[in-house]
Structure formats: structure tokens, C-alpha cells
Amino acid sequence: MERFAGLLGFVLLLGIAFALSSNRKAIRWKTVMWGVALQLFFAVVVLKGEWVSQRLGWIPFPPGVFTVGILLQIVLFRFLSKRTARLVRVAQHWIQAIIGIQILVGLLKFNLVATFFIFMREVVNRLITYSTEGTKFVFGALGAEQGERSVGLIIAFQVLPTIIFVASIFAILYYLGIMPVAVQRVSRVMTRFLGSSGAESVSVAASIFMGQAEAPLTIRPFLAEMTRSELMTIMTAGMAHVSGGIMAAYVLVAHVDVVHLLTAVVMTAPGAIMVAKIMVPETETPKTAGDVKVQIPVTDVNLVDAAARGAFEGTHLAINVAGMLIAFIALVALANGILGFLHQGLESLAQKTPIAEGPVRIFLPYFPENLQQILGAIFRPVAWAMGVSWKDSFQVGNLLGTRMVLNEFISFLQLGQIRTTLDPRSLIISTFALCGFANFGSIAIQVGGIGALAPTRRHDLASLGMKAMIAGTLANFLSATIAGIIL
């Protein structure tokens, strides 16, 4: 039943994007089909990688022979392309397709994608362990694992220091040139399959690793002359992704599987382009059609300087997270206090005023006692349509609403508190659905951040802000829905 609901939800989510399209006739359905195909591919190879590998067990070649064979074909192809350019030019697409199919079969047979994600899970867990060493040095016993502890202590002495450490690691990776190469490779895949321009592909690829305010820096020279559709894609990708520096924090506060977080981030990249191109189709000619070289500003003198800069930026992010949690959780408590006061007032009125007893008594059960009841009721159908069981749909719906109204960190914090009450399937779908920055506050962040890089486009950014938030939300929900169907 949940899979059937997921299929309905998938159609519903695409239907919402289609209904909100600014120009339905200009939608490129090739982009939509490739977007769905890539999301399905990543979901299958990670979530069902072992099953697929077993079904391909009849292929006799071991990993070593298979890899050597493909490498020899690539070397031979490049050699022939230099010697007999005209002959190879005629058949190069067929040759590349054959090699590509073999690589795909190898990835599936040996379950390499899922294996890589599992390896990254171990990397993240190790990073969290290493971060604890620095935390213990500064905070002593408060920074060490010591049985049951309050959420506040975990956030203050484990989560926030981890954000600082991971941010420093990412700064080092960018200084060494590792991240720019990864961004360039991913952007080329998006340009080839999804037909997106070089600049927007680079920004979307950067969003997989960087935050929504930092990713546009990779294409700063092109921002001023981008089309509205390109700006929409950039904003949607920023809304639909989370920064690598904060991902480890979700593992700590919600105890979710980092493999699911990584899969959600990768799946959402083609989904973000797909939804953005449905809602604001490309009707102009991008000036960066084709590949664009990744240019990430290098401001560090050496490795130590990069680590120090990353630590500084991580500290700034950690302080922002702490301040955000203090303010938003207090605001939620204020809203709950007001709603609870009104609910109790109506109940008291019904008891003391016989005349009002009839209508008030009818209305009272539907008047919410807290914000969670409102958000849970609004987003409960959405959660069910994504494949969440009806039993868990109210709680998950509350998480989805909290993510949109407040932010994803608070939603992950709440997910960690209720995870034991959810079915495993509902927990995984929730992880996928919450893994994005799409909320009302992000609209201001993007308009201010990207607007500072391209002041002449501030009006366009502001007009696209709400659409981008909805598109980012739909992209996250589509990834979650596909994951639910596959599971």
C-alpha cells in the first residue's frame, strides 16, 4: 500500500510542479525524463545495490579483469582517435556508448556505488571521532561520550564542534583542488544528460558539497548575465541541498544513516534541475551553453591557512546554528504558549457559559493546542503520499512542516527524538525528505547572498524566491518518494 501511495505521490509532486510552471509549452521533457531516470538510478544502486549485484552474478569476469578490460578499451579508443580521426569521429558515439554500458554494468555487478557510500559512512564516523578528540581537549569530560546526556550538552559539546572540524576539512579539500575536480566532473554529467548550461550545472554540482550561499561563488562572473531559468535552477539547487559541513551534525542529533543522507544529496541534484526546468523553463539562450571551467576563488596561502580559514568559517556557522536554535525553538514555544492559552480559554468558556457551550464544544476539538498539531495536520497527506505509513504520517508531517516554516536542523533534532517510534521505512523517507535547506528563511539568505554577487539581478532573485523554495521542497520530496518506492 505504501508503494502505491508513493506512486501517487510521485505523480502528484510532478503535477504540482507542472501546475506552477510559468510556460508549460516550453518544458523540455527530455530533461524531465533524464532527471527521473538519474534519481531512480542512484536510488536503485545504493538502496538495492546488493540485490542488483546478485542478479548480475552470472557475468563471469572478476573485478580486476573487468576493470583492466575497460581501461584497455579507453586507451585504444584515444589512440585511434588521434591516428584515424575521421573514422573514429563517425563511430565515436557508438564506441563511447559501448564503453559506458560496460562501466554501468561494472558499477552494478560489483555494487561499487553502494560500496563507496558505505565507505563514506565510515569516513564520516571517523571524522566525528576525530572531532571528539579536539572537543575533549577544550571542554574536557563535557566533550566525551558519557552515557545518557541531555540534548543541550550533545549539541553544545559534540554537534557544534563537529561543524567546525568538518568545515576545516572541506576548506583543506578545496585548497588541495580535490573538490573543484569533483564539482567539474559532476557538472559535466549534468550538462550532457540534463541539457543544463555549463554555469548552472557547475553551481548545482557545487551545491552537493557547499552551502546555498557559497555554491554561487563558483560561477560569480556569469551571474549577472544569466537567464531567469538559470537563476531559478541555482536557487532551487541551493534550497534542495545541504552543505557538507553540517551533514555530520544531522548524524549526531538524529542518529540517521549517513548513507541515506549522501544518497539524498546526490539524488536531489538532477531532481532540482528537473523541477526548476518544469517551473521556469528555459526560453532564452544561455551564454554558458556547454561546459564551464570551475573557478573557486583561492584565498589561502598554504594548507595551514586553509585549515584556519575553515575553522573560522565553521565557528561562524556553529554560532549561527546555536543562535538559530535558541531563537526558533523559543519562538515555537511562544506560539505553542499562545495556542495553548487560547485552547484553554475556549475550554473554560464552554464550561462557564452554557449559551456558548454548543458551538464552542463543536469547535474546540479542532482548535489546535500547539504548532505541531497544525503542521502535522497540513502535511500529513503529503507524508502519506510519499510512502510513509498512515500511523507515522502525522509525526512525519509535523517534521515536514517544521522544516519549511523553521529549518531542517530543528526537524532533524525532532526526528532524533521520535525515531524509535517510527517504522524503519518512515525513518528513511523522512531522512530523504528533510535533507534540504528549503524554508522561508533561505529565501532571504539567497536573495541577500546571490544579490550581493550580482546586484543587477536582485529583483529577479526576489521574484523567484518563493518559487525556488517550493521547487527545492518538491525536489526533496521526489527523492524521498522514489526512495520509498524502491525500499
N, C-alpha and C positions, 0 to 999 in steps of 0.2 A: 504493500500500500504506500509506503514511504517513497519507493522509487517512482510509482505512478504519480504521486504528488510532486515529486521532483521534476518529472517531465512536464507537468502542467505549469510548474513554477518557472521552468526554463522558457517555455513559450510566453508566459505572462511577462517575464522580465524583458525579453526581447520586444514584446508588444508595447510595453511602456516606453522603451527607447524609441521605437518606431513612431508611436503616437506623439512624442515630444520632438520629433525631427523638424528641423527648420526648412527642409527641402527634400521630401520623400522621393521625388523623381530622380534626384542626383545621387542617391545612395548607391555605392558600388558593392554589389552583392558578392563579388569575388573576395573583397576584404572581409565581409561578414563570414563567408564560408571558411576562409582560412583562419580567421580568428577563433571560430568554434572548433575547427579541426586541431589547431595547436593547443587549445585548452584541453580538449579531450585527450590528445596525445600525452601531454605532461601528466594528466590525472591518471591515465592508464599505466604509464611506465613507472610511476612512483607508487601509486596505491595498489596496483595489481601487477607490479613488475615480476614478482616471483611466479605468479600464475602464468603469465605470458612466457616467461623463460622455460617453464616446464613444458608448455605446449610446443615450443620450438626445439625441444631436446633431440628430435630426430636428425637435426643438422649435425653431421659428423665432425666438423672441424673444431679443434680446441682453440682457446682464445689466442695463443701465440701464433699459430698458423694463420688464423683468420686475420689478425692484425697485420702480420707481415705481408699477406697477400694483397690487402687493401693498399698498404704503403707502396708496394711494388707497382701496383696499377697507377697510383697517383704520380710516382716518379716517371713511369713510362709515358703517361699522358702529357706531362710537362715537357719531357724530352721531345716527343713527337710534335708537340705544338710549336716548338722552336725550329724543328727541322722541316716539317711539312705543314706550314701554317694554313695553306688553302684547304688541304684535305681535312685537317682537324677542325677547321672553322665550320665546315659543313656538318660534321658529326659530333661536335663538341658537346652540344646539349644532350645528345643521346648517351655519350660516354659519361658525362657528369651525372646524368640521371641513374645510370647503372651503378656507378661508384656510390652515389648517395643512397640507393636502395640497399646495397651491401652494408654500408655503415649503419643504416637504420636497423637492418636485421641483426647486426652485431650488437647494437645497443640493447635490442630486445632480448636476444638469446642469452647474453651474458648478464642481463639486468644491470647494466653499467650506470644508468641514470639513478636508479634507486640506491645502488651501492654508493655512488658519490654523495647522495643526500644523507645516507646513514653515516658516511664518513664525516660529513659536515656536522651532524648531530654530535659526534664525539668531539669535534673541534670546538663547538660552542660550549659543551660541557667542560672541556679542558680550560677554555678561556674564563669561564665562570670560576673554576677552581683557582686559577692563577690570580684572578681579581681578588679572591678572598685573602690571598697572602698579603697583598698591599693594604687591604682593609684592616686586617688584623694588626699590621704594623702601626697603623694610625690610630685605630679605635680599640685595640686590644681584644679582650674577650667579647666585646659587643659585635665585632666583625666576624666572629667564628660561629659555626653551626653548633648550637647547643640545645637540641631537642625542641620542644614546643616554645614558640616565641610569638609575640604579638605581631600583627601585620605592620604596625608602625615601625617596629625595630627592624623588620626584614627590609622594608622599603628604605629606611634611612641608612642602614649599615651594610646592606647587601645589594639592593637594586640600584640605587643611585651611584655607588662606587663602580658597579659593573658598567654602567653607561659611560662613565669617564674613561675606564680602561679600554672598552671596545672602540670608543671614538678615537682614542690614541692609536689603536691598532689600524683602523681604517686610514688615518692620516699617513701612517707609515706605508701602507699598501699603495696609496695614491702617489706618494713621493717616489716609491720604487718603480712606478709605472705599471704595476700589476692591474689595478682597477681600470685605468684607461684602456688597456688592451681588451679586458673583458667587456667593457662597455662598447667598444668598437665592434667586436665580434657579434655581440647580441644585436646591435643596431643594424648590421648588415643582413642578418636573418630577417628582421622585421621589414626592412626595406624591400627585400626580394619577395617575401611571401605576402605581406600585407599591403604593399604598394604605398607605404607612407614615405614622406620625403626624408631626405638624409638628416636634416636638423631635428625634426620631431622624433625620428627613430633614435637618435643619439640621446635626446632628453628622456625618452621613455626608458631606454636601457639604463641610463644613469639613475633613474628613479628606483630601479631594483636595488641599488646599493646606497643611494644618497637620499636625503630628505627632500621634501617638496620645495623648500626654499633654495637648496643647494644645487639640485639637478639642472635647473635652467642656466646655471653658470657655465655649463659645458658648451652652450650654444649662444652665449651672450652676443656675439657680433651679428647674429641673424634675427634676433628677437624683434627688432624694430620693423622689419620688412616682412614678417610672417603673415600668412593669411589667417583669417578668423578660425578656419578649420584646424590649422596647425596649432594656434594658441589654445583652442579647445582641447586638443589632444594632449598638449603639455600639461594643462591644468588638471585634466582628468587623470592622467598618469600620476601626478603628484598626490591627488586625492586618494587614489586606489592603492597606493603602495605605502610601506613604512620604511623608515631608514634602518640600515643595518646596525647602527649604533644603539638602537633601542630594542631590537628584537630579543636580545638576551634577557632584557628586563621582563618581557612577557613570559618567558620560560620560568623565571623566578617567581613572579606574582601569581601566575595562573597554572603553572606546572603542566603546560601544554607541550606536545611533542614538537621539537624544532624542525623535524622533517616536514610536518604539516605546514608550519609557518613558511619554510623555504619554498615548498610546493605552491602555496597560495600566492607568494610574491611573484614567482616565475609565471604561473598560470595567468595572473592578472595582467601582465604586460600586454599580450595580444588581445585580451579581453578589453582593456582600457582603450586601445586603439580602435577596436571594433565598435564599441559603444559610442565613442566620441565621433567616429565617422558616420554612424547612423543618425545621431542627434544633430550634428553640424557637418553635413557632407562637404567635401572639397568641390568648390565650383570655380576656383581660381587656379592659376598656375604657380605652384611654389617655386621660389627661386633656388631652392636647395634640392630639387628633384635629383635623386641618385644618392650616392654615398657622400658623407661629410666626414672629414677628419676630426677626431675627438681632440678638443683643446681645453684641458683643465688647467686653470692658472696655477703655476708652481711658485709659491711664495716662501718655501722653506730653503734654508741654506744647506742643511745636511739632515741626516737621519735623526739626530737628537733634536734639532729644531722642529722637525715634523712631528715627533712624538710629543714635544712640549706644546705645540700648537693644538694637536689633537686633544691633549689633556685639558687645555684651556677651554676649547670649544665644548668638550664633553662636560666640563664643570658647569659651563653656562647652560647647557642642555639639562643637566641634572637639577640645577637650581630652578629652571623653568618648570620642569616636571614636578618638583616639590611644591612650588608656588601654585601651579595649576591644580594639583590635588587638594591643597589646603582650601583654595578659593572655591573650586567647583563642588567638592563634597560638602562644604559649608553651605553653598547655595542650594544644593539638593536637600540638605537638612532643613533649610529655611522654607523651601517650597513644601516639603512634607509637613512642616510645622503648621503652615498656613492652611493646607488642605485638611490636616487632622483637626485643626481648630474649627474650621467650617463644618466638617463632618459631625463633630461632637455637638456643635451649636445646633445643627439641624435635628440631631437626635434628641437633644434636650428640648427643643421647641416642640417636637412631636409628642413628647411625654407630658409637657406642661400645658399645651394649648390644644384642647380637644378639637377645635374648629380646624386646625391645621393638620390634625393627625392623619386624616385620609390622604390628601395629596402629598404631604411630606413623607409619610410612610411608604408611599409608592415610589417616590423619587430617591429616598435615602439609600437603598441598596445599590443604586447606580452612581451615586456621588462618590468619587474616589477618596480614599483616606490618605493616599500618598502618590508621589510621582510615578513610582514603579507600576501601580495599577493602571495608570493612563497609558504609559508607554507599552506595557505588556499587552493591553487590550488592542492597541492600534497595530502593533507589529506582530501579533500572534498569527494572523492568517499568512503573513509573509514568511514567518519562520516555518509554518507547516508546509507552505508551498515549496520551500527549499528542501524539504525532506525530513525535517525534524518531527519526531513523534508528537502527537497531539498532547500527550502527557507533559512533555517538556516545552511545548511551543510557547506557553505564557512566559516562562522564565527566560527562554532564548529571545522572545520578542522584546522583553524588557531590556536585554543586553543590546539588541539592535537599535532600539530607540535611544538608549543611553549613549551609544557610540555616535549617533547622528546629532543629538542635542548637545552632548558634552564632548567626549572624545573617547578614542579607543582604549587608552590606558586604564581609565576608570572601568570600562566594560571588561577588560581582561582581569582587572583586580576583582570585580564581582564574579567573573567566571571561575576564578580560582576558589572563591568561597562556596560556590554551588556545584562544582564539577563532580563531586561524589554523588549528587542526586540525579545527574543526567545520564541517559544512556550513552554508551561509547560512541555510537553513531551521531547523536545530537552534539556531543562534545567536539567531535572532529568538524562537523558542519559549522558549528559556532566559531571554531578557530579560524576557518577559512573566511567566514563572513565578516569577522571583526578585524581582520588583518589589513587595515587601511586607514588613512588619515581623513576620510570623508566626513566632515562635520561642519557646522556653521562657522566655527572659529577659523577653520582652514581657509575659508573664503577671504577673510581679512588678511591672513598670512600671505596668501598667494597674490592678491591684488597689491598688497604693500611690497612684498619681496620682488615679484617679477616686474611690478610697476616701477620699482627703483632702477631696475636694469634697462627698462625700455619705457621711459616716461611718456612718450607719444602714444603708447598703446594702453594707457591706464583705463581709458573709457571702455575700450573693447574688453579688457580683463574684468572690469566691474560688471559689464553686461553679461558676460559669460560665467560669472562666479557661481550663481545658483545652479545653472545647467551642469557645470563641471562637477559640483558636489553630488548632484543626482546621478550623473554618469559614473562617477567613481564608486558610488554606492551600488549601482546596478552591476558594475564590473566585479566588485567583491561578491555580491550575491550570486552572480552567474558562476563564479569559481566554486562557491560553496555548494550550489545546486548540482553542478557537474560532479563534484566530489561525492555528494550524497547519492547520486545515481550510480556511480562506479562502485561504491562500497557495498 
